[in-house]
Amino acid sequence: MSSTETAAQVGGQQIAALMTDETLPFRDGLCVQVADSGYSGRTYLGAVVSHRNLVTIVRLPSNRMVYRQFQRPPEEKAPAGHPTWYGARFNLRDATTHPELDAVAETTFTTKQGKIYT
C-alpha cells in the first residue's frame, strides 16, 4: 500500500481482483462480505458496487445520516425542475426517524467457551 492510497481504495482493489479471478471457485457464486464503518464511504462502496454477485454489509458510523429512496405517490404528478433524489431522512441516533419493521429475527450463538450471545 502506497502512502497516497487509503485502506478503502486498496480494499476495493483487492475485492475487484478476487471477484474477477477466474481461477477462484466463488467467482460466479453469490458472495457476502462484512466490513467495518471505515469502509462505508463512497470510495470503497463505489469500487465494489459493480460486482452483481457481491452483497456488502457495512456497519455505519452512529453519526451517519441516510435517506430512504424517494417514492412519489402514483396519483401525484412530478413537478417541473430537477427530480427529487432523496426521500425521508433516517437518522441512526433518532428512533423517531426509523421505519416500521417488516419483521424481526433473532438468533443465539454459543462460543466454544460456552458464552451465549443473543
C-alpha positions as CSV (number, residue, x, y, z in Angstrom):
1,M,0.0,0.0,0.0
2,S,1.5,3.3,-1.0
3,S,1.4,6.4,1.2
4,T,-1.1,8.0,-1.1
5,E,-3.6,5.2,-1.0
6,T,-6.3,4.7,1.7
7,A,-7.3,1.4,3.1
8,A,-10.7,1.8,1.4
9,Q,-9.0,2.2,-2.0
10,V,-6.8,-0.8,-1.5
11,G,-9.7,-2.9,-0.2
12,G,-11.8,-2.0,-3.2
13,Q,-8.9,-3.1,-5.5
14,Q,-8.4,-6.3,-3.6
15,I,-12.1,-7.2,-3.8
16,A,-12.1,-6.4,-7.5
17,A,-9.1,-8.7,-8.0
18,L,-10.8,-11.5,-6.1
19,M,-14.2,-11.1,-7.8
20,T,-12.7,-11.2,-11.3
21,D,-10.2,-14.0,-10.8
22,E,-11.4,-16.9,-13.0
23,T,-9.4,-19.5,-11.0
24,L,-11.3,-18.9,-7.8
25,P,-14.3,-21.2,-7.3
26,F,-16.6,-18.5,-5.9
27,R,-16.2,-16.1,-8.9
28,D,-19.7,-16.7,-10.3
29,G,-21.4,-17.6,-7.0
30,L,-23.2,-15.4,-4.5
31,C,-20.6,-13.7,-2.2
32,V,-21.1,-11.8,1.0
33,Q,-18.6,-9.5,2.7
34,V,-18.9,-7.8,6.0
35,A,-16.9,-4.6,6.7
36,D,-16.5,-2.1,9.5
37,S,-17.5,1.6,9.3
38,G,-14.2,2.6,7.7
39,Y,-15.4,1.0,4.5
40,S,-18.9,2.7,4.5
41,G,-17.8,5.6,2.3
42,R,-18.2,6.2,-1.4
43,T,-14.6,5.3,-2.2
44,Y,-15.0,1.7,-1.1
45,L,-18.6,1.1,-1.9
46,G,-18.3,2.7,-5.3
47,A,-15.5,0.4,-6.1
48,V,-17.4,-2.8,-5.2
49,V,-20.9,-2.0,-6.3
50,S,-20.4,-3.2,-9.9
51,H,-20.0,-6.8,-8.8
52,R,-23.5,-8.1,-9.2
53,N,-22.9,-11.3,-7.2
54,L,-21.4,-9.5,-4.2
55,V,-23.5,-8.5,-1.2
56,T,-21.8,-5.9,1.0
57,I,-22.9,-5.5,4.6
58,V,-21.2,-2.4,6.2
59,R,-21.5,-1.1,9.7
60,L,-22.5,2.6,9.6
61,P,-21.0,5.2,12.0
62,S,-23.5,6.3,14.5
63,N,-23.5,9.9,13.2
64,R,-24.2,8.8,9.6
65,M,-27.3,10.3,8.0
66,V,-29.1,8.2,5.4
67,Y,-32.2,8.8,3.4
68,R,-34.9,6.4,2.2
69,Q,-35.5,6.1,-1.5
70,F,-37.9,8.8,-2.7
71,Q,-41.2,7.3,-4.0
72,R,-43.8,9.7,-5.4
73,P,-47.4,8.6,-4.9
74,P,-48.8,7.3,-8.2
75,E,-51.5,9.9,-8.3
76,E,-49.1,12.8,-7.8
77,K,-47.7,14.4,-10.9
78,A,-43.9,15.2,-10.9
79,P,-43.3,19.0,-10.6
80,A,-41.2,20.8,-13.1
81,G,-37.5,21.1,-12.4
82,H,-34.9,18.7,-11.0
83,P,-36.2,15.3,-9.9
84,T,-36.3,14.5,-6.2
85,W,-33.3,12.4,-5.2
86,Y,-33.9,11.8,-1.6
87,G,-36.8,10.5,0.5
88,A,-37.4,10.7,4.2
89,R,-34.4,11.2,6.5
90,F,-33.2,8.2,8.6
91,N,-31.0,9.3,11.5
92,L,-29.5,6.3,13.4
93,R,-29.5,8.3,16.6
94,D,-33.1,9.4,16.4
95,A,-35.6,6.5,16.8
96,T,-38.5,8.7,15.6
97,T,-37.0,8.6,12.1
98,H,-36.7,4.8,12.0
99,P,-39.1,3.0,9.6
100,E,-41.6,0.5,10.9
101,L,-40.1,-3.0,11.0
102,D,-41.2,-5.6,8.4
103,A,-40.0,-8.5,10.5
104,V,-37.8,-9.2,13.5
105,A,-35.4,-12.2,13.6
106,E,-33.2,-13.3,16.5
107,T,-30.6,-15.9,16.8
108,T,-28.4,-17.3,19.6
109,F,-24.7,-18.0,19.2
110,T,-22.7,-20.0,21.8
111,T,-18.9,-19.7,21.8
112,K,-16.5,-22.6,22.4
113,Q,-16.1,-21.3,25.9
114,G,-19.9,-21.6,26.5
115,K,-20.7,-17.8,26.4
116,I,-24.2,-17.2,24.9
117,Y,-24.9,-14.2,22.7
118,T,-28.4,-13.4,21.6
